[in-house]
Amino acid sequence: MSGRETVMLVARREFVERGRAKAFRIGTLVTLVIVALVAVLPTVLGVGGDEEYTVAVADPAALDVARAAQEDARAFDATITVRQLAAPAASRALEAGDVDAVLTTGGVRAKEKPDDALVDTLQAANRRVRVTRALRAAGVSGDELRTVLAPPPLRVATVEPVDEQQDERGGFAFFTVILLYGQLITFGFLVASGVVEEKASRVVEVLLSTISARHLLTGKILGLGLLGLVQLLLIAVIGLGAAGATGALEVDRDVLVAAGLALAWFVLGYAFYSCAFACAGALVPRQEELQSTTSPLTLLILVSFFLSFAVLDAPDGTLARVSSFLPFAAPMTMPTRIALGEASAVEIVAAIAVTAAATVALIPLAGRIYSGAVLRTGAAVKFREAWRAARA
Amino acid sequence: MLELIDLRRRYGDVVALDGVSFSVAPGQMFGFVGPNGAGKTTTMRIVLGVLEPDGGEVRWRGAPVDLAIRARFGYMPEERGLYPKMRVRDQLVYLARLHGLDAGAALRAAESWIERVGLTARAGDRVEELSLGNQQRVQLGAALVHGPELLVLDEPFSGLDPVGVDVLSGVLRELADGGVPVVFSSHQLELVERLCEAVAIIKDGRLVATGQVEELRERGRRGRLVRVAVEGADGWRPALPGVEVGEQGPDGLLLHLRDDGDPDRLLDAARAAGRVTHFSFERPTLSQLFRRVVQDEGAPV
């Protein structure tokens, strides 16, 4: 049997056996539900949409101020509904929470501390109305008033083009980071615990009497990686589909490219980490001891996870640029920058090349540690012993 | 024929194997015995290529063993050797395929072995759901599913009840009769003596005895073990130079003669004690041989 056939057989077993495990299926389902909910909920709950306020006007003299505020609010993506109520009715409405504030000539009354945006809008409107009245009383004509009070607005220009979708892209990048983090940790652990399972049950002895350690390791990593990729693809399709359908995110070409690149980065990151996780598994005799050898790797992934949050804040900063070329961090920080639209094509290609090169360098080292340690039963194997035990 | 030629292996400073050589003929049942830590498992792992020797080699039918040849060997490691969460049938099919059978042949072989070890009703169950005895049956099926040309088993009888021992002995006997050499290690020496034509006794990484069981027992006899029964003198214990008193059995007292012990003087002493009803040189059993070579600082048999 050729090496390729052997690797395919091993990979298929990993894919099928892990894929049909109940824990895996339930985990996938729960993730999908969460992703779909997170994509849909903001729209359903109206979070992030226009702010809406209701203001009761108990004093006809204050009506001008309310109308002026209503006009100004549009500039802030807010809507103010004005209800004219008698004083007692206004108080009752305020008490019942039907209105956000009661406006009188002298002041604003709210149940609890009112939104600053609402108060600021009302204050500005009040100033404008009073100034208008004063000017009019001083005999300023309507045209002059308009020139004074409604000057042509300041024109806003930016050096770089404005991305109307910036907030949405931030949310998308945030999700990409969380999903990649979860996926790398989960599948890294699956590789490690799969290796321990074979070691603890001595299946590995039976396997290695027939196939080489290299083929076994390659097949295991390929099979589990494919499963992780399929799961991630499913999550991406459902998540983007839900977000696109509800309008939470405009799924354009840029988003699809970023999602595709995030999947590619999962493959890169998984390739890098899975080799290391396989060694971590091979070094210990039992599942219970896995923690001791995997914790440095978990820590690296965690550090990359937090780096990605820093990158979310400053996708163009020094940290973001440097971490793109650290093979352990790039699989999480780079997709973040790509999702935010802050990575140039040259940077993307260079970062991919660096991570891929590091992985290629890691594979023979990992293979040596793995084959040196995987047959050592009894106590945990020291790193150096495993290195020496493996002969070329 | 399987040949092990001068196998050497160290683990750090510990010498696990110090020049182990023996051969197993086609159709032979071969017992591999020795105290714990003597190097049995290390030897078997080297035969299966799971471990690289520091020196020496393993030959099968005259050729050095490689991965392709090993695919035709069957191996049962000491504990489990199965995926706990995999279903019985899937497991056997998978192992058969790794040994080079195509999908159809692998499925047929798996079904046939499942039936043969009596697990048809449990074929769809996970291995971890089976009792230990049933798991051992799956293990046997796993070692045999690809129709191996050589079978190596590490402590296959440990933990089996008497019925299980009989079933397994039957299967192994059948294979050996079919021409497949069967090598297994065991601490149950009576069982090894009953089943095996040949044995190797290993101690501290060195073979202290190897050959046909009958031959070893015959060689071990040479006036060294004497059984004497003296009528009317139950408490008789000779005090002679070179004679060690052993246990009192139903057919008489067992005595060990060292090199300086004289059987004639022993017989004279017995006759002086009473009427001698039995005086014979005994062939040591395998366990007696084993104790002798293992305890007497590895003195060769």
Interface residues (C-beta under 8 A of the other chain):
Chain A: M1 T6 L9 V10 R13 E17 A21 E197 E198 S201 R202 V203 E205 V206 L207 L208 S209 T210 I211 S212 L375 E385 R391
Chain B: G12 R45 L48 G49 V50 L51 E52 L67 R70 A71 F73 Y75 M76 P77 E78 E79 R80 G81 L82 Y83 P84 K85 M86 D90 Y94 L95 R97 L98 H99 G100 A142 A143
